[in-house]
Amino acid sequence: MPVKFVAEVSSNHNKDFERSKEFIRVAASIGCQAVKFQLFKIDTLFSPEVLTKSKSHRERKAWELPGDFIPKLAAFSHQLNLEFACTPFYLEAVDELEPYIDFYKISSYELLWQDLLRKTALTHKPIVLSTGMATLDEISDAVSVISNTGNTKLTLLHCISGYPTPPEEANLKSIQTLRSYFKYPVGWSDHTVQPAVIHRAIHHWGAELIEFHLDLEGKGEEYKTGHCWLPSEIEAVIQSTNLALSADGDGEKIPSPSEKTDRDWRADPSDGLRPLKHIRKNYTP
């Protein structure tokens, strides 16, 4: 089963267009299939009551992705054979993104906002929905809003919205719960930065999509929180995942190419000696 790796740039672009492009280059080079950005405006993300009282929330305005980056970043992603995705955090963002994105990502924090879910679903583009912090009933309501528009191109992400997430809280078995309950593909949005957790999500619980937060060198706005991977770290996970999946084969029990020449060196059934008798006759070291 192929696994889609999605590099989440989040706010680590630092409003720098060339840095934003470098995220795309790196995502392609380490084996990702998609790259994802976020489109938000602090003034529409938090209530006035919070912004008036909290300087730290107001300062997040420096984290906003300039909207005029979107078309160029999408084009560059497609040039490198990556899907381009983005998270809309205000209603108008759905329209602004629609011409350029291959799929929408809905954040766990917006899962309760049915107007956003409905508007996104009505584009009939694929949607990836994070389910961090949510109960099964809340997820069910969100899925119903999306499916009632006729949009069935939905992937659910099991997610723990703790940054970083302690591995013992990952609760990866919820991947199975979501798949069984909703009958949609399910993935894992990682905040643990632990290779073992991603491998477990894929190889034991069958996660079909892995989203992870990427930084280039530790200078992104969110790297200090501790939930972002560096390129070499996640590249090793992607490569080992691909290697492990390639080892599955097709299940047909026949000699593999690497062992065919050894077949003649098995013990001959007549005397129990190696190799088979027809090889012994003309054997030359």
Helices and strands as residue ranges (DSSP letters): E 4-8, H 17-29, E 34-39, H 42-45, H 48-53, H 55-58, G 59-63, H 69-79, E 83-88, H 91-97, E 103-106, G 108-110, H 114-121, E 127-130, H 136-147, E 154-159, G 167-169, H 174-182, E 186-190, H 195-203, E 209-214, G 223-225, E 228-229, H 231-246, G 257-265, H 277-280
